[in-house]
Amino acid sequence: MAELRRTIPRAVTALLVLLGALLAPALPAHAAPDYTQGAVSVSATEARFWFRPTTPAALVDVHYVTAATGQQNFRMANNAGTWEKTVGGLSAGTVVDYWFTYEKAGPLYDTPHFGYTHGGGGGTGTFPVTFQNNTGGRWTNAQVYVLILGIVTPGEWSYLKPDGTPAHIDHLEENAPGHLTKNGRNYANMSFSLAQASTVRIPPRLEGGRMYISLGSPMYIPISPDDRGWGGPDLLNPGDPNADVHFDWYEFTYQHGVIPFGGNTTQVDMFGFPMTARLVQTAIGYDQTVGITLTRDQVRTRYTAAVGTPFKGLANTYRIVAPRTSPLFRPGGAQAGHLQAAIDQAWSQYTVNQFTLSRPGRTFTGRVTGGRLQFTKNGAGPFYLNKPSTADVMQCAGALASAGMSTTELELGAEFCAAFNRGVALSTANWYNAGTYYPAGTAKNDYAGFFHSIGLGGRAYGFAYDDVNDQSSVKILPNADPPTSLTIGIGW
């Protein structure tokens, strides 16, 4: 079954229009915001205002003004803690000045005024993402597809249209005019080609985002009947509709004024084709690029030459799957014991010798007893880590990260996961010395090591905890202002 991403249901709200004279007077809003808010396009002529207080409110009103209207005042509807109001009569480029009145512990408060431009053409907190076709003519702009998914309104998944307008995922679109069909099943057509749009504006809020890039075909993404989730490609299912599609993706999250933009290229699950991501924020002189600039053929040829025999079988016609994804490295697979000797050796060493990992502000000390590592952090404890398997290390799961583990246990589990993947588990002195990672002749994650060897600046996201010691391709702005631009280079 494809990966399913779920959220709360999308409500169909009944909304009450109030006359301005009937609205209660209010005080200025608190100096420190105790809410989040936004406005998003939902159609060519409609926008939805939303407001989410940090504490329950008895009522929330929205007020707005455009050049064509006087002040409009509406009582909003409460949708699982997020107050919403959809308004119509807008056209592309309409500039809206809006603000809210909300109740908190009795008194009513007015927020500052906010700006919104209808139709995805910009506005406070938005920024452009440009997709560059660097495939050298192998794929035309009409053959390069983009699907952008994320959470615009809290608890609700949306996709972006070519003009940047967010639209809630809707299973009814699977049978609407223009839908996609593959293997006898219909899918919503949520992708657009670079011929339709090569630059799209990201709205002021888009959390948990994923940009799927596909070549020669759009992505086939199922939507749950309750519109609460969508299914990503299942890399282990040869019958998945995307099994014969060339695709890759970029991950990101952002909320203007609240969550700094952060994003990354990734090979945690697979490699499809080379991509780069250039993130710019001119005001602070930030300009950084991550990714891979080699051609796809160069990557595949060098991969086969660089990795050990256990990892060569991860490459197929359409992609190179990660060891965490492949059945080869799972229990019962041909490489299920690939790291067993290295794990046994480390566990034996930390049985005889004390384990110590010292980092600024934290020191872990312990010893393996009864088959598990018993340890303290800064003298507090004891905490425990069970002995991991190859699958646990490749997936950064199981004994190293699972339900029921404490925060401290998860913290050290991530450290061990990184150390085993990098082949340096026997010497904690090397855990934060990137120059010693992936040593020759040592059992390790050759797949991750290879992508670090070809990634710009040696950066890659080759396994789930590759951000330990800042080795991943993640780039996060130091503030919650919008980037000046994000440019995604699509190679082949």
C-alpha positions, 0 to 999 in steps of 0.5 A: 500500500502506498504511503498515506498522509492523513489529516483532519477532515475538511469541513463544509462550513455554514457561515453567518454574515454580520453587519458592521454595526452589530460587531462588538468593540474590541481592544488592540491585540496582545503584543505577542501574537497568540494566534496564527492566521492566513488567507489562501485562494480557493478558486478564481474568485474566492479566498478563505481567511483562517485564524487559529488562536492558541487558546479556545475562542468563543468567537472570531470575526474577519474584516476586509477591504478591497479597492472595490468594496467598503469594509466587509465584516463576517463571523467565522466558523470554527473548524476543529479549532481553526476559524474559517470564512470563504468570501467571493467576488475577487479577481486575480490581482485583487489586493485585500486588507484584512484583520480579525477580532477574537475573544480571549478569556472574555475581552475581544481583541483586534489584530493588526492589519494584514495584506493578501493578493488574490490569485497567487500573484504575491502578497506578504510572506510569499516567494517564487520557486523557479524550476529550471529544465537542465535535462539538456533537451532530453525532456521538453518543458511539456514533459517535465511535471511538478506536483506541489503538496503541503498544508496551507490551512492547519489540518488540511492538505492542498496542492498548488495550481500553476498560478500558485493558487492552493486547492484542497485535495479532493477525491472527487477530482479523480473523476472530474474532467481532465483526470488521469487514468492508469491501469484502469484507475482514475487519479486527480490531475494535480500536476502541471508542466513547466510549459504551463508554469516554470515559476510558482509563488509559494503561499505564506504557509505551506508546511510538510511540503513536497515537490514531486518532479516527474519526467515524461508523465505526471504523478499518479497520487490517490486521495482518500475518500474522506479527503484526509490524506494522499498516497505517495509512490510505493517503491516496493510495489511493482504494480504501483502506477508510478513504478515506471515513472521517472520521479524525484522530490524536494522536501520543505516547510515554511510559515511566514513569521513563524517557521523559517523556510527549510528544505532539502533534496533527498536520497533517504528513500531513493535517487531518481535523477540529479537535482539542485536547490538554490536558496536565496535571501538577499537581505542577509546575503544568504545564497546556498546551493545543494544537490547533484550536478553530474548527469544521471548516466554519470551518477549511475556509472560511478555508483556501480563502480564505487559501492560494494557488491551488496549495494549494486543490486539497488539500482534498477531502470528507473531509480536507485533505491536506498537500502532502507527501502530495499527488501535486500536489507530487511529481515530475510533479505540477502543483505539482512546481516550486512552490518551484523559483524560491525554491530557485534564488534561495537557491542562487544567493545562497549561491554568491555570498555566504557562508552563515552560520547562528549559533546558541548553541553551533553555527555553520554556514559554507559556500558553494555550489560545484559545485551543492551547499552545502559547509559546516563546523560550528564549523570541522569539516568539510567537509559537503555538502548537495545542492540540494533540489527542491520535493518534498524541501522539502515532504517534508523528505526527499531532499537534506535528509534521506536515508540516507547523510547524516551527523548534521551534514548532517541537522542543517542539512538540517532547518534548510533544510527549515524555512526553505524551508517558512517562506519565509525561506531567503534571510535566516538572520537570520530563520530563528529569528524566528517573526514573519517566517515565511510572508511574503506574496508569497513562495513557501512552504508555504501549508498549514503557514502557514495551520494556524499561523495558526489553531492555539492559540498559533500552534503547529501541526505543518504539516511534518515539521521544524516543531519547528525553533525550537519552532513545533510542537504538541509538548508534552513534560513535563520529567520522566518521571513520569506526567501527571495527565491528558491530555484530547483534545477532538474537534471538528466 
